[in-house]
Amino acid sequence: MRTSADGDFAFTTVRPAPYSVPDDGPVGMLLRATGRHAWRPDVYDNVNHAFHNDTSDARYDQTAAELAWARTIAFFKEHLGA
């Protein structure tokens, strides 16, 4: 994190590499018992918290929101048969 004398600040983050949740021990047993996979979250670059909130111009990101919604529906169809 960097700050300036007038109170401005900036910080840099690193995009995490894809990963799965641990699939051994109790978690692995639960995954196998429920037929689930060790998923990983999707990361949306350069968006604010609540980027799917279309009632806030400061936060809403239409492109990221539409992609997130499409991924959510695809996940539900694949894993829940919805």
N, C-alpha and C positions, 0 to 999 in steps of 0.2 A: 504494500500500500504506500502511496505517495501523497503527501499533503503540501499545501503551499501556505505562505504567510497569511493570505486572505481567506483561508478556510476551504479552498477547493481541495478535492481529493480525487484520486484515481487508484484503481487496483486492476490487476491482471489475474485471470484465472486460467486453468488448464482444462480443456475438455477431457473428461474421463474416457478411458478406453472401454470398449464393450466388455461386459462381465456378466456372469451368472451368479445367482445366489448359491450358497453352499448346498451341495446335494448329497451330503453324507450325514450320518447321525440322525437325530430326530427329524430334522428338516427333510432329509432325503427320504426317510420313511413316510413322512406326510405327503411329499410330492408323489411318490410311487403309489401310495394308497388312494390318492385322489386323481391319479392319472394326469397330473400337471407336470409342466416342464420348469426348469430353472431359468426363468425369464430375466431380462434386464430392462431397465427403464430407457425410454427414448429421451434424448437431450435436445432441446430446441435452442439454438444459438441466437444471441442478440435479441432476446425477448424479455419483457418484464414479467414479474410474478403476476399471475392472473391474466395471462395474455389472451385467454379465451373469453374474457369478460367484455362483451360487446357494448356494455353500457358505459365504458370508460375509454374515451379517446386516448388518454395518456398511456393506457396499458394494452389495449386491444391490438393484436397483430393478426390480420385476416388470413394471411398465407399460412402462418404457423397454426392458427386455430383450425383451419380447414384440414391441414395435414394431421393434426392431433385427433380430430374427430374421425377422419377416415381410418386412421390406425386403430382407434378405439373400437369402431364398428367391426372392422376386420378381425380384431382379436376376439370380440364377442362371438362373431359367427364361427370362427375356427374352434373356440374352446367351450362355448356354451350352446352352440347350435341355434343361436338366436337369429 
